[in-house]
């Protein structure tokens, strides 16, 4: 929090949110990818700031846990599941139609024979 105070010149107001999200992989990986904002910030300071929030880079590379699924990927997955259900429904419907047509054809032939 002192790091935030030194850079932003004000206190951090969302501590309750940070405590919930500090261990979330989706947000911890974005900290690693961000570039330094000011040229005055040294690489040592940024590495210590990252390690304060997400652990040391050595720990991160050893663990290599996958990130949580994003919104777009979740939507694609949901759509593919929905499409698979549609295919199942269509095949079941065609089977029912075939059965009905066979029964109606058999009924028609029986009526013609009488």
MOPAC internal coordinates of N, CA, C and O (Angstrom, degrees):
PM7 1SCF
backbone

  N    0.0000 0     0.00 0     0.00 0    0    0    0
  C    1.4397 1     0.00 0     0.00 0    1    0    0
  C    1.5282 1   111.36 1     0.00 0    2    1    0
  O    1.2310 1   120.77 1   151.26 1    3    2    1
  N    1.3113 1   116.13 1   -28.74 1    3    2    1
  C    1.4622 1   119.03 1   177.41 1    5    3    2
  C    1.5175 1   110.60 1   -69.12 1    6    5    3
  O    1.2310 1   120.56 1   149.11 1    7    6    5
  N    1.3155 1   116.54 1   -30.89 1    7    6    5
  C    1.4622 1   120.36 1   176.53 1    9    7    6
  C    1.5270 1   110.68 1   -63.22 1   10    9    7
  O    1.2310 1   120.52 1   135.97 1   11   10    9
  N    1.3182 1   116.62 1   -44.03 1   11   10    9
  C    1.4629 1   121.60 1   176.99 1   13   11   10
  C    1.5247 1   110.15 1   -62.46 1   14   13   11
  O    1.2310 1   120.43 1   138.00 1   15   14   13
  N    1.2998 1   116.78 1   -42.00 1   15   14   13
  C    1.4609 1   121.65 1  -179.40 1   17   15   14
  C    1.5240 1   110.86 1   -63.14 1   18   17   15
  O    1.2310 1   120.17 1   140.21 1   19   18   17
  N    1.3359 1   117.28 1   -39.79 1   19   18   17
  C    1.4607 1   119.02 1  -179.29 1   21   19   18
  C    1.5219 1   112.12 1   -69.83 1   22   21   19
  O    1.2310 1   119.89 1   144.42 1   23   22   21
  N    1.3215 1   117.81 1   -35.58 1   23   22   21
  C    1.4639 1   119.65 1  -178.22 1   25   23   22
  C    1.5222 1   113.04 1   -84.40 1   26   25   23
  O    1.2310 1   120.04 1   140.13 1   27   26   25
  N    1.3141 1   117.54 1   -39.87 1   27   26   25
  C    1.4630 1   120.82 1  -174.78 1   29   27   26
  C    1.5277 1   114.24 1   -96.06 1   30   29   27
  O    1.2310 1   119.86 1   166.89 1   31   30   29
  N    1.3016 1   117.87 1   -13.11 1   31   30   29
  C    1.4697 1   123.71 1   179.88 1   33   31   30
  C    1.5254 1   112.79 1    62.40 1   34   33   31
  O    1.2310 1   120.48 1  -152.67 1   35   34   33
  N    1.3324 1   116.68 1    27.33 1   35   34   33
  C    1.4550 1   121.82 1   174.38 1   37   35   34
  C    1.5264 1   108.33 1  -155.13 1   38   37   35
  O    1.2310 1   120.67 1   -17.03 1   39   38   37
  N    1.3273 1   116.33 1   162.97 1   39   38   37
  C    1.4594 1   119.67 1  -177.14 1   41   39   38
  C    1.5211 1   110.31 1   -79.37 1   42   41   39
  O    1.2310 1   121.47 1   -27.09 1   43   42   41
  N    1.3086 1   114.78 1   152.91 1   43   42   41
  C    1.4658 1   121.74 1  -179.84 1   45   43   42
  C    1.5213 1   108.96 1   -79.18 1   46   45   43
  O    1.2310 1   120.01 1   -57.87 1   47   46   45
  N    1.3410 1   117.59 1   122.13 1   47   46   45
  C    1.4542 1   122.25 1  -173.09 1   49   47   46
  C    1.5356 1   114.26 1   -93.10 1   50   49   47
  O    1.2310 1   120.09 1   165.66 1   51   50   49
  N    1.3202 1   117.44 1   -14.34 1   51   50   49
  C    1.4618 1   120.14 1  -172.90 1   53   51   50
  C    1.5258 1   112.35 1  -109.29 1   54   53   51
  O    1.2310 1   120.20 1  -132.75 1   55   54   53
  N    1.2840 1   117.22 1    47.25 1   55   54   53
  C    1.4621 1   121.84 1  -178.01 1   57   55   54
  C    1.5229 1   110.53 1   -63.47 1   58   57   55
  O    1.2310 1   119.54 1   142.25 1   59   58   57
  N    1.3160 1   118.48 1   -37.75 1   59   58   57
  C    1.4635 1   120.94 1   179.97 1   61   59   58
  C    1.5328 1   111.15 1   -62.65 1   62   61   59
  O    1.2310 1   119.89 1   144.58 1   63   62   61
  N    1.3222 1   117.82 1   -35.42 1   63   62   61
  C    1.4638 1   121.06 1   176.50 1   65   63   62
  C    1.5292 1   110.56 1   -71.57 1   66   65   63
  O    1.2310 1   120.49 1   138.09 1   67   66   65
  N    1.3062 1   116.67 1   -41.91 1   67   66   65
  C    1.4594 1   120.52 1  -179.14 1   69   67   66
  C    1.5158 1   111.61 1   -62.49 1   70   69   67
  O    1.2310 1   120.10 1   140.97 1   71   70   69
  N    1.3370 1   117.41 1   -39.03 1   71   70   69
  C    1.4647 1   119.53 1   179.94 1   73   71   70
  C    1.5164 1   111.31 1   -64.88 1   74   73   71
  O    1.2310 1   119.79 1   148.79 1   75   74   73
  N    1.3271 1   118.01 1   -31.21 1   75   74   73
  C    1.4628 1   121.09 1   177.71 1   77   75   74
  C    1.5263 1   111.81 1   -76.06 1   78   77   75
  O    1.2310 1   120.14 1   141.01 1   79   78   77
  N    1.3247 1   117.33 1   -38.99 1   79   78   77
  C    1.4583 1   121.55 1  -170.90 1   81   79   78
  C    1.5217 1   115.32 1  -100.79 1   82   81   79
  O    1.2310 1   119.66 1   177.66 1   83   82   81
  N    1.3056 1   118.26 1    -2.34 1   83   82   81
  C    1.4664 1   119.74 1  -174.25 1   85   83   82
  C    1.5173 1   112.72 1   -64.57 1   86   85   83
  O    1.2310 1   119.08 1   150.72 1   87   86   85
  N    1.3168 1   119.37 1   -29.28 1   87   86   85
  C    1.4558 1   121.71 1  -179.42 1   89   87   86
  C    1.5216 1   112.89 1   -99.30 1   90   89   87
  O    1.2310 1   119.95 1  -178.93 1   91   90   89
  N    1.3051 1   117.69 1     1.07 1   91   90   89
  C    1.4620 1   122.25 1  -179.26 1   93   91   90
  C    1.5292 1   109.14 1   -71.72 1   94   93   91
  O    1.2310 1   120.26 1   -53.80 1   95   94   93
  N    1.3140 1   117.11 1   126.20 1   95   94   93
  C    1.4623 1   121.55 1  -175.96 1   97   95   94
  C    1.5224 1   113.13 1   -65.37 1   98   97   95
  O    1.2310 1   120.65 1   148.63 1   99   98   97
  N    1.3031 1   116.36 1   -31.37 1   99   98   97
  C    1.4506 1   119.62 1  -178.64 1  101   99   98
  C    1.5275 1   111.45 1   -61.20 1  102  101   99
  O    1.2310 1   120.36 1   141.74 1  103  102  101
  N    1.3166 1   116.91 1   -38.26 1  103  102  101
  C    1.4467 1   120.78 1  -177.78 1  105  103  102
  C    1.5162 1   112.58 1   -91.38 1  106  105  103
  O    1.2310 1   119.79 1   153.14 1  107  106  105
  N    1.3021 1   118.01 1   -26.86 1  107  106  105
  C    1.4626 1   119.70 1  -179.47 1  109  107  106
  C    1.5258 1   111.08 1   -71.70 1  110  109  107
  O    1.2310 1   119.89 1   147.90 1  111  110  109
  N    1.3261 1   117.81 1   -32.10 1  111  110  109
  C    1.4566 1   119.26 1   179.96 1  113  111  110
  C    1.5223 1   111.70 1   -73.38 1  114  113  111
  O    1.2310 1   119.50 1   155.20 1  115  114  113
  N    1.3345 1   118.56 1   -24.80 1  115  114  113
  C    1.4604 1   119.81 1   178.63 1  117  115  114
  C    1.5105 1   111.10 1   -72.36 1  118  117  115
  O    1.2310 1   119.95 1   153.21 1  119  118  117
  N    1.3251 1   117.70 1   -26.79 1  119  118  117
  C    1.4607 1   119.93 1   177.90 1  121  119  118
  C    1.5259 1   110.70 1   -66.73 1  122  121  119
  O    1.2310 1   120.10 1   144.99 1  123  122  121
  N    1.3095 1   117.42 1   -35.01 1  123  122  121
  C    1.4575 1   121.04 1  -178.89 1  125  123  122
  C    1.5250 1   111.58 1   -68.73 1  126  125  123
  O    1.2310 1   120.07 1   145.68 1  127  126  125
  N    1.3227 1   117.48 1   -34.32 1  127  126  125
  C    1.4598 1   122.05 1  -174.08 1  129  127  126
  C    1.5279 1   113.83 1   -83.52 1  130  129  127
  O    1.2310 1   119.86 1   159.65 1  131  130  129
  N    1.3329 1   117.88 1   -20.35 1  131  130  129
  C    1.4588 1   120.47 1  -176.63 1  133  131  130
  C    1.5251 1   110.55 1   -67.03 1  134  133  131
  O    1.2310 1   121.46 1   -36.40 1  135  134  133
  N    1.3273 1   114.81 1   143.60 1  135  134  133
  C    1.4563 1   119.69 1   176.43 1  137  135  134
  C    1.5156 1   109.46 1   -87.61 1  138  137  135
  O    1.2310 1   121.23 1   -15.88 1  139  138  137
  N    1.2875 1   115.26 1   164.12 1  139  138  137
  C    1.4642 1   119.26 1   178.49 1  141  139  138
  C    1.5206 1   109.84 1   -68.58 1  142  141  139
  O    1.2310 1   120.69 1   -40.09 1  143  142  141
  N    1.3237 1   116.29 1   139.91 1  143  142  141
  C    1.4552 1   120.66 1  -178.29 1  145  143  142
  C    1.5259 1   112.05 1   -80.01 1  146  145  143
  O    1.2310 1   120.32 1   141.25 1  147  146  145
  N    1.2991 1   116.99 1   -38.75 1  147  146  145
  C    1.4532 1   118.94 1  -178.11 1  149  147  146
  C    1.5218 1   109.89 1  -119.35 1  150  149  147
  O    1.2310 1   120.20 1   -34.55 1  151  150  149
  N    1.3231 1   117.22 1   145.45 1  151  150  149
  C    1.4573 1   119.36 1   179.30 1  153  151  150
  C    1.5235 1   112.61 1   -70.37 1  154  153  151
  O    1.2310 1   120.11 1   165.54 1  155  154  153
  N    1.3264 1   117.40 1   -14.46 1  155  154  153
  C    1.4505 1   120.44 1  -179.89 1  157  155  154
  C    1.5231 1   112.83 1   -76.68 1  158  157  155
  O    1.2310 1   121.04 1   159.65 1  159  158  157
  N    1.3268 1   115.61 1   -20.35 1  159  158  157
  C    1.4624 1   119.50 1  -178.73 1  161  159  158
  C    1.5271 1   109.46 1   -73.46 1  162  161  159
  O    1.2310 1   120.59 1   -52.14 1  163  162  161
  N    1.2957 1   116.48 1   127.86 1  163  162  161
  C    1.4683 1   120.05 1  -177.21 1  165  163  162
  C    1.5180 1   110.21 1   -85.46 1  166  165  163
  O    1.2310 1   119.61 1   -25.66 1  167  166  165
  N    1.3453 1   118.36 1   154.34 1  167  166  165
  C    1.4657 1   121.07 1   178.09 1  169  167  166
  C    1.5212 1   112.05 1   -61.87 1  170  169  167
  O    1.2310 1   120.33 1   149.13 1  171  170  169
  N    1.3222 1   116.98 1   -30.87 1  171  170  169
  C    1.4609 1   119.91 1   179.55 1  173  171  170
  C    1.5210 1   110.20 1   -66.52 1  174  173  171
  O    1.2310 1   120.48 1   139.11 1  175  174  173
  N    1.3297 1   116.68 1   -40.89 1  175  174  173
  C    1.4599 1   120.66 1  -179.94 1  177  175  174
  C    1.5217 1   110.71 1   -66.41 1  178  177  175
  O    1.2310 1   119.98 1   138.85 1  179  178  177
  N    1.3349 1   117.65 1   -41.15 1  179  178  177
  C    1.4565 1   119.56 1  -179.66 1  181  179  178
  C    1.5133 1   111.16 1   -68.72 1  182  181  179
  O    1.2310 1   119.80 1   143.66 1  183  182  181
  N    1.3350 1   117.99 1   -36.34 1  183  182  181
  C    1.4648 1   120.32 1   177.84 1  185  183  182
  C    1.5125 1   110.77 1   -66.40 1  186  185  183
  O    1.2310 1   120.19 1   140.91 1  187  186  185
  N    1.3226 1   117.25 1   -39.09 1  187  186  185
  C    1.4642 1   118.96 1   178.88 1  189  187  186
  C    1.5205 1   110.61 1   -70.09 1  190  189  187
  O    1.2310 1   120.30 1   146.34 1  191  190  189
  N    1.3289 1   117.02 1   -33.66 1  191  190  189
  C    1.4594 1   119.76 1   177.96 1  193  191  190
  C    1.5145 1   110.60 1   -67.32 1  194  193  191
  O    1.2310 1   120.21 1   139.16 1  195  194  193
  N    1.3340 1   117.20 1   -40.84 1  195  194  193
  C    1.4537 1   120.04 1   177.86 1  197  195  194
  C    1.5137 1   111.07 1   -65.45 1  198  197  195
  O    1.2310 1   120.40 1   137.35 1  199  198  197
  N    1.3027 1   116.84 1   -42.65 1  199  198  197
  C    1.4546 1   119.21 1  -178.55 1  201  199  198
  C    1.5221 1   111.05 1   -66.94 1  202  201  199
  O    1.2310 1   120.36 1   152.30 1  203  202  201
  N    1.3265 1   116.92 1   -27.70 1  203  202  201
  C    1.4568 1   119.95 1   177.96 1  205  203  202
  C    1.5230 1   110.45 1   -66.50 1  206  205  203
  O    1.2310 1   120.03 1   143.68 1  207  206  205
  N    1.3230 1   117.55 1   -36.32 1  207  206  205
  C    1.4480 1   120.92 1  -175.38 1  209  207  206
  C    1.5214 1   113.66 1   -93.88 1  210  209  207
  O    1.2310 1   119.53 1   142.60 1  211  210  209
  N    1.3168 1   118.50 1   -37.40 1  211  210  209
  C    1.4626 1   119.42 1  -172.53 1  213  211  210
  C    1.5177 1   114.04 1  -124.51 1  214  213  211
  O    1.2310 1   119.02 1  -179.68 1  215  214  213
  N    1.2703 1   119.47 1     0.32 1  215  214  213
  C    1.4546 1   120.54 1  -178.11 1  217  215  214
  C    1.5147 1   109.99 1    99.75 1  218  217  215
  O    1.2310 1   120.73 1   -11.28 1  219  218  217
  N    1.2948 1   116.20 1   168.72 1  219  218  217
  C    1.4556 1   119.59 1  -178.54 1  221  219  218
  C    1.5170 1   110.51 1   -72.95 1  222  221  219
  O    1.2310 1   119.73 1   -27.48 1  223  222  221
  N    1.3431 1   118.11 1   152.52 1  223  222  221
  C    1.4635 1   120.30 1   179.43 1  225  223  222
  C    1.5228 1   112.57 1   -60.10 1  226  225  223
  O    1.2310 1   119.67 1   151.64 1  227  226  225
  N    1.3203 1   118.23 1   -28.36 1  227  226  225
  C    1.4612 1   120.50 1   178.45 1  229  227  226
  C    1.5240 1   110.55 1   -65.80 1  230  229  227
  O    1.2310 1   120.72 1   141.10 1  231  230  229
  N    1.3117 1   116.24 1   -38.90 1  231  230  229
  C    1.4560 1   119.53 1   177.80 1  233  231  230
  C    1.5183 1   111.15 1   -65.99 1  234  233  231
  O    1.2310 1   120.47 1   139.32 1  235  234  233
  N    1.3124 1   116.70 1   -40.68 1  235  234  233
  C    1.4607 1   120.67 1  -179.17 1  237  235  234
  C    1.5256 1   111.49 1   -64.27 1  238  237  235
  O    1.2310 1   119.67 1   138.58 1  239  238  237
  N    1.3265 1   118.23 1   -41.42 1  239  238  237
  C    1.4561 1   120.20 1  -178.15 1  241  239  238
  C    1.5172 1   111.70 1   -71.14 1  242  241  239
  O    1.2310 1   119.85 1   150.05 1  243  242  241
  N    1.3417 1   117.90 1   -29.95 1  243  242  241
  C    1.4572 1   120.83 1   178.30 1  245  243  242
  C    1.5188 1   111.27 1   -71.20 1  246  245  243
  O    1.2310 1   120.21 1   140.50 1  247  246  245
  N    1.2997 1   117.21 1   -39.50 1  247  246  245
  C    1.4568 1   120.48 1  -174.47 1  249  247  246
  C    1.5296 1   111.74 1   -78.03 1  250  249  247
  O    1.2310 1   119.51 1   130.17 1  251  250  249
  N    1.3110 1   118.55 1   -49.83 1  251  250  249
  C    1.4682 1   124.93 1   179.77 1  253  251  250
  C    1.5216 1   112.44 1    46.23 1  254  253  251
  O    1.2310 1   121.36 1  -118.16 1  255  254  253
  N    1.3170 1   115.00 1    61.84 1  255  254  253
  C    1.4564 1   121.20 1   176.62 1  257  255  254
  C    1.5218 1   107.24 1   -90.46 1  258  257  255
  O    1.2310 1   120.73 1   -39.63 1  259  258  257
  N    1.3319 1   116.21 1   140.37 1  259  258  257
  C    1.4579 1   119.81 1  -178.66 1  261  259  258
  C    1.5225 1   110.91 1   -71.48 1  262  261  259
  O    1.2310 1   121.64 1   -28.99 1  263  262  261
  N    1.3272 1   114.46 1   151.01 1  263  262  261
  C    1.4534 1   120.54 1   178.18 1  265  263  262
  C    1.5203 1   110.66 1   -73.54 1  266  265  263
  O    1.2310 1   121.41 1   -17.06 1  267  266  265
  N    1.2988 1   114.92 1   162.94 1  267  266  265
  C    1.4604 1   120.50 1   175.43 1  269  267  266
  C    1.5274 1   108.97 1   -70.14 1  270  269  267
  O    1.2310 1   120.82 1   -24.57 1  271  270  269
  N    1.3061 1   116.04 1   155.43 1  271  270  269
  C    1.4553 1   121.22 1  -178.49 1  273  271  270
  C    1.5271 1   110.15 1   -69.48 1  274  273  271
  O    1.2310 1   120.58 1   -41.56 1  275  274  273
  N    1.3216 1   116.50 1   138.44 1  275  274  273
  C    1.4545 1   121.31 1   178.82 1  277  275  274
  C    1.5168 1   111.70 1   -84.41 1  278  277  275
  O    1.2310 1   120.55 1    -2.52 1  279  278  277
  N    1.3112 1   116.56 1   177.48 1  279  278  277
  C    1.4598 1   121.46 1  -177.50 1  281  279  278
  C    1.5264 1   112.22 1   -65.16 1  282  281  279
  O    1.2310 1   120.53 1   134.77 1  283  282  281
  N    1.3281 1   116.59 1   -45.23 1  283  282  281
  C    1.4645 1   119.79 1  -177.70 1  285  283  282
  C    1.5225 1   111.46 1   -64.08 1  286  285  283
  O    1.2310 1   120.25 1   137.36 1  287  286  285
  N    1.3105 1   117.12 1   -42.64 1  287  286  285
  C    1.4653 1   120.38 1   179.52 1  289  287  286
  C    1.5232 1   110.59 1   -65.56 1  290  289  287
  O    1.2310 1   120.31 1   141.69 1  291  290  289
  N    1.3221 1   117.02 1   -38.31 1  291  290  289
  C    1.4677 1   120.46 1   178.40 1  293  291  290
  C    1.5261 1   110.58 1   -65.27 1  294  293  291
  O    1.2310 1   120.75 1   140.76 1  295  294  293
  N    1.3202 1   116.18 1   -39.24 1  295  294  293
  C    1.4647 1   119.60 1   177.92 1  297  295  294
  C    1.5167 1   111.31 1   -65.69 1  298  297  295
  O    1.2310 1   120.50 1   137.77 1  299  298  297
  N    1.3537 1   116.64 1   -42.23 1  299  298  297
  C    1.4658 1   119.72 1   177.94 1  301  299  298
  C    1.5259 1   111.40 1   -62.22 1  302  301  299
  O    1.2310 1   120.56 1   138.48 1  303  302  301
  N    1.3161 1   116.53 1   -41.52 1  303  302  301
  C    1.4597 1   120.85 1   179.43 1  305  303  302
  C    1.5207 1   110.97 1   -64.33 1  306  305  303
  O    1.2310 1   120.76 1   137.19 1  307  306  305
  N    1.3232 1   116.15 1   -42.81 1  307  306  305
  C    1.4615 1   120.79 1   179.72 1  309  307  306
  C    1.5259 1   110.23 1   -64.38 1  310  309  307
  O    1.2310 1   120.41 1   139.65 1  311  310  309
  N    1.3235 1   116.82 1   -40.35 1  311  310  309
  C    1.4580 1   120.39 1   179.84 1  313  311  310
  C    1.5211 1   110.80 1   -66.68 1  314  313  311
  O    1.2310 1   119.91 1   139.00 1  315  314  313
  N    1.3263 1   117.77 1   -41.00 1  315  314  313
  C    1.4630 1   119.91 1   179.53 1  317  315  314
  C    1.5245 1   111.09 1   -66.13 1  318  317  315
  O    1.2310 1   119.95 1   142.64 1  319  318  317
  N    1.3347 1   117.69 1   -37.36 1  319  318  317
  C    1.4604 1   120.80 1   175.52 1  321  319  318
  C    1.5177 1   110.52 1   -64.96 1  322  321  319
  O    1.2310 1   120.87 1   140.34 1  323  322  321
  N    1.3361 1   115.94 1   -39.66 1  323  322  321
  C    1.4597 1   120.78 1   179.20 1  325  323  322
  C    1.5294 1   110.02 1   -65.76 1  326  325  323
  O    1.2310 1   120.23 1   138.17 1  327  326  325
  N    1.3387 1   117.17 1   -41.83 1  327  326  325
  C    1.4603 1   121.04 1   178.37 1  329  327  326
  C    1.5262 1   111.28 1   -64.03 1  330  329  327
  O    1.2310 1   120.53 1   142.10 1  331  330  329
  N    1.3399 1   116.59 1   -37.90 1  331  330  329
  C    1.4659 1   120.27 1   178.54 1  333  331  330
  C    1.5281 1   110.14 1   -64.81 1  334  333  331
  O    1.2310 1   120.28 1   140.41 1  335  334  333
  N    1.3305 1   117.06 1   -39.59 1  335  334  333
  C    1.4626 1   120.34 1   177.11 1  337  335  334
  C    1.5207 1   110.37 1   -65.17 1  338  337  335
  O    1.2310 1   120.18 1   141.94 1  339  338  337
  N    1.3403 1   117.26 1   -38.06 1  339  338  337
  C    1.4568 1   120.85 1   177.63 1  341  339  338
  C    1.5259 1   111.02 1   -61.98 1  342  341  339
  O    1.2310 1   120.30 1   137.65 1  343  342  341
  N    1.3144 1   117.04 1   -42.35 1  343  342  341
  C    1.4630 1   121.33 1   179.86 1  345  343  342
  C    1.5232 1   110.01 1   -63.61 1  346  345  343
  O    1.2310 1   120.56 1   136.68 1  347  346  345
  N    1.3381 1   116.54 1   -43.32 1  347  346  345
  C    1.4669 1   120.17 1   177.60 1  349  347  346
  C    1.5256 1   110.74 1   -60.97 1  350  349  347
  O    1.2310 1   120.37 1   137.73 1  351  350  349
  N    1.3233 1   116.89 1   -42.27 1  351  350  349
  C    1.4612 1   120.86 1   179.93 1  353  351  350
  C    1.5211 1   111.12 1   -64.89 1  354  353  351
  O    1.2310 1   120.41 1   137.70 1  355  354  353
  N    1.3101 1   116.83 1   -42.30 1  355  354  353
  C    1.4588 1   120.58 1  -178.95 1  357  355  354
  C    1.5198 1   110.88 1   -65.38 1  358  357  355
  O    1.2310 1   119.83 1   137.97 1  359  358  357
  N    1.3261 1   117.93 1   -42.03 1  359  358  357
  C    1.4705 1   119.62 1   178.35 1  361  359  358
  C    1.5274 1   110.85 1   -65.10 1  362  361  359
  O    1.2310 1   120.06 1   139.71 1  363  362  361
  N    1.3258 1   117.49 1   -40.29 1  363  362  361
  C    1.4654 1   120.12 1   177.59 1  365  363  362
  C    1.5231 1   110.61 1   -64.49 1  366  365  363
  O    1.2310 1   120.41 1   139.99 1  367  366  365
  N    1.3196 1   116.82 1   -40.01 1  367  366  365
  C    1.4620 1   121.36 1   179.70 1  369  367  366
  C    1.5252 1   111.32 1   -65.11 1  370  369  367
  O    1.2310 1   120.10 1   138.27 1  371  370  369
  N    1.3194 1   117.41 1   -41.73 1  371  370  369
  C    1.4744 1   119.69 1   178.18 1  373  371  370
  C    1.5268 1   110.85 1   -66.15 1  374  373  371
  O    1.2310 1   119.79 1   144.60 1  375  374  373
  N    1.3197 1   118.00 1   -35.40 1  375  374  373
  C    1.4608 1   120.04 1   176.32 1  377  375  374
  C    1.5275 1   110.97 1   -64.30 1  378  377  375
  O    1.2310 1   120.76 1   138.61 1  379  378  377
  N    1.3168 1   116.16 1   -41.39 1  379  378  377
  C    1.4672 1   120.29 1   178.28 1  381  379  378
  C    1.5240 1   110.07 1   -64.79 1  382  381  379
  O    1.2310 1   120.34 1   136.99 1  383  382  381
  N    1.3362 1   116.96 1   -43.01 1  383  382  381
  C    1.4681 1   120.19 1   179.18 1  385  383  382
  C    1.5205 1   111.37 1   -62.66 1  386  385  383
  O    1.2310 1   120.28 1   138.89 1  387  386  385
  N    1.3275 1   117.07 1   -41.11 1  387  386  385
  C    1.4676 1   120.55 1   177.99 1  389  387  386
  C    1.5255 1   111.01 1   -62.62 1  390  389  387
  O    1.2310 1   120.57 1   137.25 1  391  390  389
  N    1.3288 1   116.52 1   -42.75 1  391  390  389
  C    1.4623 1   120.83 1   179.30 1  393  391  390
  C    1.5183 1   110.88 1   -63.84 1  394  393  391
  O    1.2310 1   120.16 1   136.32 1  395  394  393
  N    1.3213 1   117.29 1   -43.68 1  395  394  393
  C    1.4628 1   121.73 1   179.29 1  397  395  394
  C    1.5240 1   110.30 1   -64.06 1  398  397  395
  O    1.2310 1   120.16 1   137.94 1  399  398  397
  N    1.3341 1   117.31 1   -42.06 1  399  398  397
  C    1.4671 1   118.89 1  -179.92 1  401  399  398
  C    1.5251 1   111.15 1   -66.71 1  402  401  399
  O    1.2310 1   119.68 1   142.89 1  403  402  401
  N    1.3455 1   118.22 1   -37.11 1  403  402  401
  C    1.4668 1   120.90 1   177.05 1  405  403  402
  C    1.5281 1   110.66 1   -64.66 1  406  405  403
  O    1.2310 1   120.77 1   137.00 1  407  406  405
  N    1.3355 1   116.13 1   -43.00 1  407  406  405
  C    1.4644 1   119.89 1   179.47 1  409  407  406
  C    1.5231 1   111.77 1   -65.45 1  410  409  407
  O    1.2310 1   120.92 1   138.23 1  411  410  409
  N    1.3362 1   115.84 1   -41.77 1  411  410  409
  C    1.4691 1   118.58 1   179.75 1  413  411  410
  C    1.5269 1   110.59 1   -68.12 1  414  413  411
  O    1.2310 1   119.77 1   144.24 1  415  414  413
  N    1.3302 1   118.05 1   -35.76 1  415  414  413
  C    1.4628 1   121.43 1   176.90 1  417  415  414
  C    1.5233 1   110.33 1   -66.10 1  418  417  415
  O    1.2310 1   120.63 1   138.39 1  419  418  417
  N    1.3387 1   116.40 1   -41.61 1  419  418  417
  C    1.4667 1   120.21 1   178.00 1  421  419  418
  C    1.5208 1   110.55 1   -65.11 1  422  421  419
  O    1.2310 1   120.09 1   140.56 1  423  422  421
  N    1.3205 1   117.44 1   -39.44 1  423  422  421
  C    1.4635 1   121.38 1   178.60 1  425  423  422
  C    1.5266 1   110.65 1   -65.44 1  426  425  423
  O    1.2310 1   120.50 1   138.33 1  427  426  425
  N    1.3237 1   116.64 1   -41.67 1  427  426  425
  C    1.4698 1   121.41 1   179.59 1  429  427  426
  C    1.5281 1   110.55 1   -63.39 1  430  429  427
  O    1.2310 1   120.81 1   137.03 1  431  430  429
  N    1.3481 1   116.05 1   -42.97 1  431  430  429
  C    1.4760 1   119.41 1   179.00 1  433  431  430
  C    1.5125 1   110.73 1   -66.18 1  434  433  431
  O    1.2310 1   119.59 1   143.43 1  435  434  433
  N    1.3269 1   118.39 1   -36.57 1  435  434  433
  C    1.4536 1   121.39 1   178.39 1  437  435  434
  C    1.5018 1   110.38 1   -65.50 1  438  437  435
  O    1.2310 1   120.24 1   140.05 1  439  438  437
  N    1.3395 1   117.14 1   -39.95 1  439  438  437
  C    1.4576 1   120.53 1   178.11 1  441  439  438
  C    1.5269 1   110.54 1   -66.76 1  442  441  439
  O    1.2310 1   119.61 1   141.65 1  443  442  441
  N    1.3358 1   118.35 1   -38.35 1  443  442  441
  C    1.4478 1   122.63 1   179.55 1  445  443  442
  C    1.5288 1   111.47 1   -66.57 1  446  445  443
  O    1.2310 1   120.14 1   145.98 1  447  446  445
  N    1.3418 1   117.33 1   -34.02 1  447  446  445
  C    1.4486 1   121.61 1  -179.58 1  449  447  446
  C    1.5170 1   111.07 1   -70.67 1  450  449  447
  O    1.2310 1   119.88 1   150.61 1  451  450  449
  N    1.3179 1   117.84 1   -29.39 1  451  450  449
  C    1.4752 1   120.68 1  -178.25 1  453  451  450
  C    1.4761 1   110.26 1   -75.75 1  454  453  451
  O    1.2310 1   120.10 1   180.00 1  455  454  453

